[in-house]
Amino acid sequence: MVGNSAISSVIMPKTTDQVLNEVIDTIHQRGGIYGHPYINHKRIADLWSAYLDFPIMPHQAALCMALIKVSRLTETPTHDDSIKDLIAYGALYKTILDAETDADFGWEE
């Protein structure tokens, strides 16, 4: 039988709820810095479009950012920040896609 001191010294894995709550907190913090995800990813898409001489949509920029995280996780599969960032980009993709298809959204830089 393991004593209480041994149990308290074991680092318990985070639950899904804890990870998702951390991702939500990060999204809100970054939103305060970078603005609405659609506006931020539209800016990224515009820059990439100019550089690549090929049109990139804001939701595609979010997917590409997620793919960067997939690439990094291939090298370091347990890196918590990359895991959380991948989850965040999936959520941002949905937010951006909704903004792109919402006729009433109408936010332009």
Secondary structure, 3 states (H helix, E strand, C coil): CCCHHHHHHCCCCCCHHHHHHHHHHHHHHHHHHHCCHHHHHHHHHHHHHHHHCCCCCHHHHHHHHHHHHHHHHHHCCCCHHHHHHHHHHHHHHHHHHHHHHCCCCCCCC
